[in-house]
Amino acid sequence: MDVIKLRAAEWIARLHAEDCTPLDHDMFRDWLASDPRNGPVFEHLTELWELSGGARTPPVVAKPVQTVRRLVLSRRHALAGLVAAAFLAVPPWEGAHASRIEETGIGSIRDVRLTSRTDCRLDTQTRLVVGANGQQARLCHGQVLLSVAGPDPFHLSADGMTVQLHDKTSADIRINRGNTEVTAIRGKVFLTAAALRDAGRWVMPGQRLRMDRNGGWNIDYPDLETLLSWQSGELVFRNQPLAEVIQEINRYASRQIVLSAPRLASQRLSGVYHVRQGDAFLQMLPHLLPLRIRPAHNAYEIVAL
């Protein structure tokens, strides 16, 4: 892990260097995609960098062109060393700078007040680490709905990106297995991420930006009623593949559903699933599709007829 930390420090230095190029950004995205551990470590280190205000290095006096490149590289390497030393010497952000940790268990939805003007609703299996000043937090996993009603901006980091919410704005942020989604519900929110290359991007009301683990991203316009149905303990499915439906329901179930019939994975379903109704989905499913359900060890297994 120390090797990853040192490499992440080098990337922070490179991305902040005066001679950073688009090729550097491409190589950085390749590095992020090369190991699932790289993204979380880079995010931790970036937060330490931001919280400390960035390492300070002496100004560089103008020199002939032949020596400028060497000086820039030397500053870059010195910066990497400073950042790496700070990260290795300081405990992770959760322990050193967190004021509290908010969590929900399986099937639980909870409201918390982060500041006098910032409210948050946590979906099932969500972990949120709140900074000491109350104006920043890290979403470790799960889904939250954030609402800000004051002039001070709120910063939420999630899987390599940072979401900035201003007065009278709200956003739904969710970390999935392969990507992270940010949907602007009310007002526009500002999003920064290394993969975006430039200074950042505004996500407009009704837009959803989906950032993939490999650095790719896209914007769409989801149905907000469906997207926000989890707040009332409902999951709304509109012509979705059975595999996706099961994956979503499993987030709320203590006893998992296992699909052992691959040919049924693409079968599409529509309907409303009430989280607190327990096994109602399983009782209904055999009436809709040619399958049967059998109990397994701490799970329900779906098999084809």
URLINMO-V332360 format. One record per run of one state. SS is the DSSP state (A for helix, B for strand, O for the rest). FROM is the first residue (numbers start at 0). TO is the last residue. If there is no record, write none. Layout:
ss = <SS;SS>
from = <FROM;FROM>
to = <TO;TO>
//
This chain:
ss = <O;A;O;A;O;A;O;A;O;A;B;O;B;O;B;O;B;O;B;O;B;O;B;O;B;O;B;O;B;A;O;B;O;B;O;B;O;A;O;A;O;B;A;O;B;O;A;O;B;A;O;A;O;B;O;B;O>
from = <0;1;15;21;34;35;51;64;89;92;97;103;109;115;117;122;126;131;135;148;153;158;160;165;168;175;178;186;188;193;196;200;203;207;212;216;220;223;227;228;232;233;241;250;255;259;261;264;267;274;277;279;285;290;296;298;304>
to = <0;14;20;33;34;50;63;88;91;96;102;108;114;116;121;125;130;134;147;152;157;159;164;167;174;177;185;187;192;195;199;202;206;211;215;219;222;226;227;231;232;240;249;254;258;260;263;266;273;276;278;284;289;295;297;303;304>
//
